[in-house]
Amino acid sequence: MKPTFKERLIENTLIYLGITLIFASLIFYGLIYLLMDIRHQILSESTVQTLQLIQDSGMVFLFAIGAATSLAGLFYAVIKAWQRIKAPTIFPEDEEKTS
C-alpha cells in the first residue's frame, strides 16, 4: 500500500518546517549577536543584558519548537510506515481447518 498524497504532505510539512525553525533559531541568534557587536558602544549595559536574554530565550524557544515539530513529523512517518508493513491480523494457523 503506497502512502497517500495527504500522508506525504503531512510528513514533509512537519519535518521541513521543523528543520526550518531550527535554522531560523541559529540565524536569529547570529543576527542579535551582530546587532549587539555593531552597536556595543551605543547600547547601555542593561540593554545589552536584555538583548542577551532575548537572544538566548528566543533561540532556545525556536530551536525547541523546531525540534518538536521535526520529531512529530518523524513519529508520524514511522507510525504510517509501520501501519503499511505490519503483520496481518489473521494468521494461517488461526483459521479453522475445513478438512
Residue, then its C-alpha position, 0 to 999 in steps of 0.5 A: m500500500k503506497p502512502t497517500f498524497k495527504e500522508r506525504l504532505i503531512e510528513n514533509t510539512l512537519i519535518y521541513l518546517g521543523i528543520t526550518l525553525i531550527f535554522a531560523s533559531l541559529i540565524f536569529y541568534g547570529l543576527i542579535y549577536l551582530l546587532m549587539d557587536i555593531r552597536h556595543q558602544i551605543l547600547s547601555e549595559s542593561t540593554v545589552q543584558t536584555l538583548q542577551l536574554i532575548q537572544d538566548s530565550g528566543m533561540v532556545f524557544l525556536f530551536a525547541i519548537g523546531a525540534a518538536t515539530s521535526l520529531a512529530g513529523l518523524f513519529y508520524a512517518v514511522i507510525k504510517a510506515w509501520q501501519r503499511i508493513k505490519a503483520p496481518t491480523i489473521f494468521p494461517e494457523d488461526e483459521e479453522k481447518t475445513s478438512 
